[in-house]
Amino acid sequence: MFNKFFLVLLALLFLFSFTCALKIVSPIEAEVSLDSTVELGSISPGQSFELILFDERFNAIAVEGQFSEWSGKSTFYEKNTGIKINIPKDVSFGTKNLSFKAFDSTNKNEFQSFNVLIKVEEDLWSVAVPDLKNKTKVNFPAEYNLIFSNESIGEQKITLNSNLPVYWIKEQTFLVEPKSVLKDVINVVPKHYGNREFDFTFNSVYSNETKKLHSELSIESSIESKYSSPLYGFPFFTPTLFPYFLIESFLGFFLE
């Protein structure tokens, strides 16, 4: 008789704990019960992430304790409640334990506390360019495939620069979603023939981490580059092109 009562009590306690569990839907999917702890993943200094809960009982979240200054105001999206956490750029590396409280803004006596662990690390993103040795013709684009990988629970914003002239390739920005891979394509349009070595420089806007990739580009002359001018449309040997080549040579000297 006692054993049956004990089993029923355990079942009721299990059912109670299950119904009281909060469901985290971002940045990971997990259930967290009263005063328990869940691991969210890794993030770098300077990044941010949004913790989103799915629970009809609560419409607000707050961070309590020493990391409360990292959070903004919570936002209620119908059945979801989110709060943004900003990781300072000067924070030390290591595991951080953040204490949260989900509550009903109309009845603050109804709330649920829980903790999350985040790991503050560096070098959580990477970029690969498979075709770093490339070839093309003057005024024809050389295509480069970019593969970004983001292992962080926060998004990455990455800028691309190079030591090529700005009229060959412009600065570009890429947004890589959390825990995802982004594939994209860029073009370099050379204006002179020959062999050119240069660097692609990728910089994280949030964490200030920089990665450089060395590239080699072999550029052949083209019929268009020999016999026409993009500015005037005359053959290269006409006097009209002399100012064009003079200006271009000065630009190449100062911008390369």
N, C-alpha and C positions, 0 to 999 in steps of 0.2 A: 504493500500500500504506500509506504514511504517512498519507494523507488519510483512509482508512477507519479506521485506528487512532485518529486524532484525533477523528473523528466519534463513534466508539464511546465514547471516553473522555468526551467532552462529554455524551453521552447518559447515561452512568453517573453523572456528577457531577450532572446535572439530576435524575435519579431519586433520588439520595441526598439532595439538598437538599429535594426534595418530600416524601420519607418522613420527614425530620427536622423538617418544619415543624410548628409548633404551631397549633392551631385555636382562635382566640378566638371565643366565642359570645355574649359580653356585655361591655361595652355596645354593641359592634358585632360583626358577623361578618366575620372576616378571618383570613388565615393569615400567620404570622410565622415566618421561618426563623431559624437560629442567628445571634445577634448583630445582627439586623436591627431596624428601627424601624417602628412603625405609628402612624398618627394616630387617636386615639379620638374627638376632638371637643372641645366647649367645656363649661365648668362654672363656677359662680360660687363665690366664697368662702363657706364655711359649709356647702356641700353635700357630698355623698358619692356614690360609685358603687362598684359591685362588678365587678371584673375576673374573668371566668369562662373557664376553659380546658377544652377537651374533648380529652383525651389519656390513653390507658391506661398510658402509661409513667410518668407522674408523679402524685403524690398530695399535693403541697404547693407553695406559691408563697411567695416572700419578696421584699420590696422592699429593694434595696441602695442605699447611697450617701446623699446629703443629704436625701432625702425618705423615708427609712425610718421616721421617726417618724409619718408620715401613715397608716401601715397598721396593721391589726389582725392577728390570727392567721388563717391560711388554713383553709378548711373543705373537706373532701373529700365530694363527693356522688356516690358510686358511680363513674361515669366522668368526672365533672366536678369541677374544683377551682376554688374561688373565694377571693378576698381582697378585703376592703373597704378603700377608700381614702377618708379623711376630709380634706377641704380646709379648712385653718384659716381663720377669719374675717378674720384680719389679714394674709393672704398678699397679695403684690403681684400686679398683673395682668401677663399675658404668657404666653408658651409655656413649659411645664415639661417637662423630659425625665426620665422616671422609669425606673429600671433594675430589671428583674425577673429572678428566677431560679426556674425551675420544676425540681423535683427529686423524687426518690423518697426518702421518709423512711427506708426500710430500706436504701437504698444511695445514699449522698450523693455517690458518685463519678459517678453518672448524673444529669446535669442539663443544662439548656439556658438560656442567658441571652438576653434580648431587651429592647428599649426601647420605651416608648410615649410619645407626645407628647400633652399635653392643653393646651388654651388656657383660661386663667383670665380670665373676662370678667364684666361685669355686664349687667344688663337682658336676661336670656335667657328671660324669661317675660312674657306679656301676658294681659290679660283684656279682653273686649268684652261690652257689654250693649246689644244692638240697640234695645231698647224703653225707653230712659231717660225718655221722656215717656209717662206712663201715666195711666190713670184707673180708678176703681173706686167702690164705695159703702162707707159706714161698715160695719165688721164683715165686709166681703167682701174676700177676698185679691186683691191686685194681683200678677200673675205677672211675674217677670223672668227672662229666659233669659240664662245665663252661658256664655261660651265662653272657656276657658283654653287657652293654647298654651305648651308647654314645649320650648324648643330645646336644653336642657341634656342631658348624658348622665347626670345625677343627677335623682332625683325632686324635685318641689317640693311643699311643704306651705304652703298659703295660707289665712289666716284672713280672714273678712269681718266688718266692723263698719260701723256707720252712726251718724249723729248723730240718728237717730230715737229715740223712747222704746223702752225695752227690751221693753215689752209689745206693740210693733208688729212688731218683728223681733229675733230673738236672734242672738248671735254664732255663726258657722258655720265649719267647717274643711273644706278640700278638698285631696285628695291627687292630684297630677298626675304620671303616670308619665313617665319619660324619653322625650324625642323623641316627644311625643304631644299630642293635643288632647282636652280633657275638656269635655263639655257637661252642664250641670246647670240646675236650675230652683229659684228661691227665691220665697217669698211675703212680701209686706208686708201686714199686716192693720191698717188704720187704725181708730182709735176716735173720731175727730172729723172733721167735714166741712170743706171748704174747699180751698184750693190750698196745697200744701206743697212747698218746695224743700229738698233734703237731699243728702248725699254718701254714696256707698258707698266705704268704705276697705278696700283689699285689701293685706295685709301678708304677705311671705314669712317664714315661721318660721325658715328656714335662713339666708338672706342678708340679712334685715332690710330688703329693698327694699319701698317702699310705692307704691301707685298709687291715685289717687282719681278717681271718676267722679261727675259732678254729675247729679242726677235731679230731675224735676218730676212731682208726683203731684196729680191733680185728683180730689177726693173729694166725691161727692154724698151727701146724707143718704138714709137708707133707711127703709122702713116699720118695720123692726125697731128702728132707733135712735130713732125718734120715739115709738113706742108700747110699747116693752118694755125691761126692764133685764136684762142678762145675769146679774146677781146675784140679782135678786128676782122677775123675771117679771111686774111690775106696770106699768101704763101710766105714761108719763113724768110725768103731772101729779099723781100721788098723793104724799102727804107722805113715803111710805116711801122714795122715791128721793132725797130731799134729801141724806141722808148719803152716798149713792153718788156723786152728782154733786160734792159737796164734796170727797170723797176723791180722785176722779178728777181734779179741777181741780188739787189740790195735787200729785198725781203728775205731771201734765202739766207743771206749772211747774218741778219739780225735775229731771225726767228728760229733758226735751226739750233 
